[in-house]
Amino acid sequence: MTPKQRLVYSLLIALVVLGIMFGLSYLQNTGVITEKTFQYLAIGVAVVVVVINGVMRRKTKF
């Protein structure tokens, strides 16, 4: 993976996470999920993103 590819994937991941967080926020505001569920899901999304970023960093060749 080149640094340019990593940048593209990082931007894509950021947009996906933004969409997920807006979706979770909407679900919480409409009463579908509770505040505690929102927190657990947000933490889960953050952990997954950190793991993906670590894997991409290891695969980046300079």
FENPE-V871896 format. One record per run of one state. SS is the DSSP state (helix for helix, strand for strand, loop for the rest). FROM is the first residue (numbers start at 0). LEN is the number of residues. If there is no record, write none. Layout:
SS_FROM_LEN + SS_FROM_LEN
//
This chain:
loop_0_2 + helix_2_27 + loop_29_5 + helix_34_25 + loop_59_3
//
